[in-house]
């Protein structure tokens, strides 16, 4: 069990009693706790996990969505996410490259 830290924030929402019971049953069946389940979903969403994004896209195009998006808008968002991932990959440095940068900084600034 994860301990509460001063930087923790509680996330709460309400749902009906039947859905809560169904959720508890499904989680028990899968051997998951509510906390683990929701943290995993949030982590997947924040890390832009492809499976979670597919589900989110489906939700966004639903008639029940509070901010319904059409397929074009969803495609545009996905394209931006893809470009962002590509840009991130292109600027990621290997461990050896990072060491070289620190070596160069140390040579240029021996007082540091």
Secondary structure, DSSP 8 states (H G I E B T S, - for coil): -----TT---------HHHHHHHHHHHHHHT--HHHHHHHHHHHHHTT-HHHHHHHHHHHTSTT-TT---HHHHHHHHHHHHHHHHHHHHH---HHHHHHHHHHHHHH-TT-
